[in-house]
Amino acid sequence: MMEEYASEVHRNVAKHGFHMTYVARDDAPSFCYTTGIFRTFSIPEIFISSLPPNLSHELVTQYVARFSHSTPPVNVRIGAAKERFDYFLVPVLPNRLQNFVLASYQFYNDEPFDCLQLIYPDTSLRFPHEDGYDYDQEILGEYASE
């Protein structure tokens, strides 16, 4: 089973430039992450907590389109272009990822790779550092908003 999934990851990276893994959990927020963006586009992989798969895929596709020829800004509010809302990209240390991005660790083997977490607002457009924020988003990154 793991070999089949690893093959699927490699096929998607070869075909689309990245693969997205979505993990549904009952006891904690669901999450998704990318594999292959770092190798294909030379920008960090993306981790997203608590958003549905279709919206997550849309955000990842827009991230690649927007930053594949530049360096993504970190820890600053990024104004929506084609995205539905502003967001932050925050660095995630490898030791925080080890229990989450298993397909990426297998794909990169011993090669280091960078990863950013996309931090988004709640339905009232408030961010985690703002009073009244109300969304169950697991934050792994070094979130230091400006």
Backbone torsions as a table, in degrees:
resi	resn	phi	psi	omega
1	MET	NA	-46.6	179.3
2	MET	-64.0	-37.6	178.8
3	GLU	-65.2	-39.1	177.7
4	GLU	-63.4	-42.9	-179.8
5	TYR	-67.1	-41.1	177.9
6	ALA	-60.7	-39.5	177.4
7	SER	-64.3	-41.0	177.6
8	GLU	-62.5	-41.5	177.9
9	VAL	-59.7	-48.9	-179.7
10	HIS	-62.1	-41.1	178.7
11	ARG	-62.2	-45.8	-179.3
12	ASN	-66.3	-38.7	177.7
13	VAL	-63.8	-43.7	179.2
14	ALA	-63.7	-39.2	-175.5
15	LYS	-82.6	-44.0	-171.9
16	HIS	-113.7	-9.3	-177.4
17	GLY	94.0	-15.4	177.3
18	PHE	-162.2	165.6	174.1
19	HIS	-125.8	145.2	176.1
20	MET	-116.2	131.3	176.5
21	THR	-109.8	128.8	176.8
22	TYR	-112.7	129.6	-178.1
23	VAL	-120.2	112.7	176.5
24	ALA	-89.0	133.3	179.4
25	ARG	-131.2	145.3	177.6
26	ASP	-87.8	-31.9	-171.5
27	ASP	-96.7	-3.6	-178.1
28	ALA	-158.2	168.6	179.4
29	PRO	-59.1	140.1	173.2
30	SER	-67.7	165.6	-179.9
31	PHE	-155.8	165.8	172.9
32	CYS	-140.7	160.9	178.7
33	TYR	-153.7	159.4	-179.6
34	THR	-101.8	158.9	172.8
35	THR	-137.1	130.7	175.0
36	GLY	107.1	-20.0	-178.7
37	ILE	-61.1	-41.0	-178.2
38	PHE	-62.0	-43.3	-179.3
39	ARG	-74.5	-43.4	-174.5
40	THR	-75.9	-44.1	-172.0
41	PHE	-113.3	-2.5	179.9
42	SER	59.6	33.7	172.1
43	ILE	-128.8	159.0	-175.9
44	PRO	-61.5	151.7	170.7
45	GLU	-64.3	165.7	-179.0
46	ILE	-122.2	137.9	173.6
47	PHE	-118.4	131.8	178.9
48	ILE	-132.1	129.6	179.9
49	SER	-105.2	136.3	166.1
50	SER	70.5	18.2	173.9
51	LEU	-110.8	152.5	179.9
52	PRO	-67.2	157.4	-175.8
53	PRO	-56.0	-43.8	-176.9
54	ASN	-65.0	-43.7	178.4
55	LEU	-66.7	-41.0	178.0
56	SER	-60.0	-45.3	179.7
57	HIS	-62.5	-40.8	177.0
58	GLU	-59.9	-45.4	-179.6
59	LEU	-65.3	-40.4	179.0
60	VAL	-65.4	-44.0	179.2
61	THR	-60.8	-41.5	178.8
62	GLN	-69.6	-35.8	176.1
63	TYR	-59.9	-48.2	-179.5
64	VAL	-62.5	-46.4	-179.6
65	ALA	-61.6	-38.7	-174.8
66	ARG	-78.1	-35.4	-171.0
67	PHE	-118.7	5.9	-177.1
68	SER	-66.5	-15.1	177.9
69	HIS	-118.2	19.2	179.5
70	SER	-153.3	177.4	177.8
71	THR	-94.4	123.5	178.6
72	PRO	-64.1	134.7	177.3
73	PRO	-72.9	141.6	179.8
74	VAL	-115.9	147.6	177.9
75	ASN	56.7	31.0	171.9
76	VAL	-132.8	149.0	178.7
77	ARG	-70.2	125.4	-178.5
78	ILE	-102.8	119.6	-179.8
79	GLY	-68.7	141.2	-179.8
80	ALA	-62.1	133.6	170.9
81	ALA	-104.3	-87.1	173.9
82	LYS	-93.2	-11.4	179.4
83	GLU	-68.1	163.4	-177.7
84	ARG	-79.6	-17.8	-174.3
85	PHE	-158.8	162.7	173.1
86	ASP	-67.1	161.7	179.2
87	TYR	-159.1	169.9	174.2
88	PHE	-116.3	148.8	168.4
89	LEU	-114.3	123.9	-177.1
90	VAL	-125.2	140.8	-179.8
91	PRO	-67.3	143.8	176.3
92	VAL	-118.3	124.2	179.0
93	LEU	-70.4	142.3	-177.8
94	PRO	-52.7	-37.9	-178.7
95	ASN	-67.2	-20.9	176.1
96	ARG	-79.7	-19.7	-174.6
97	LEU	-92.0	-18.8	-167.1
98	GLN	-55.8	-26.8	178.5
99	ASN	-95.8	4.8	-174.8
100	PHE	-117.8	-46.3	-169.2
101	VAL	-105.1	57.2	-173.5
102	LEU	-62.3	-40.4	179.6
103	ALA	-64.1	-35.8	178.3
104	SER	-68.1	-42.8	177.6
105	TYR	-60.8	-39.1	178.5
106	GLN	-68.9	-41.7	-178.9
107	PHE	-62.6	-46.5	-176.9
108	TYR	-83.9	-11.5	179.7
109	ASN	55.7	-114.9	-179.4
110	ASP	-98.8	2.4	179.5
111	GLU	-74.4	134.6	175.3
112	PRO	-72.1	149.8	175.4
113	PHE	-144.7	152.1	179.0
114	ASP	-96.2	152.5	179.0
115	CYS	-143.3	139.3	174.7
116	LEU	-118.6	148.7	172.4
117	GLN	-101.8	135.6	175.4
118	LEU	-89.0	116.7	179.2
119	ILE	-103.4	123.8	-173.6
120	TYR	-121.0	164.1	-179.7
121	PRO	-80.9	166.2	173.4
122	ASP	-78.5	-173.3	-176.4
123	THR	-68.4	-14.2	175.1
124	SER	-97.7	10.2	178.8
125	LEU	65.1	28.7	173.9
126	ARG	-99.1	144.5	179.3
127	PHE	-96.8	164.3	-176.3
128	PRO	-54.4	-28.4	-179.9
129	HIS	-83.7	-3.3	-177.2
130	GLU	-99.7	145.2	177.8
131	ASP	-57.4	138.1	176.4
132	GLY	86.7	0.5	178.9
133	TYR	-55.5	133.9	-175.0
134	ASP	-142.2	82.0	174.4
135	TYR	-159.0	146.6	-176.5
136	ASP	-91.0	74.4	-178.3
137	GLN	-107.1	120.3	177.3
138	GLU	-79.9	121.6	-176.0
139	ILE	-105.6	113.8	178.1
140	LEU	-98.1	-24.3	-173.5
141	GLY	-78.3	171.0	177.1
142	GLU	-83.1	79.1	-174.3
143	TYR	-81.0	110.5	177.7
144	ALA	-135.7	86.3	-174.5
145	SER	-68.8	154.3	175.1
146	GLU	-106.3	NA	NA
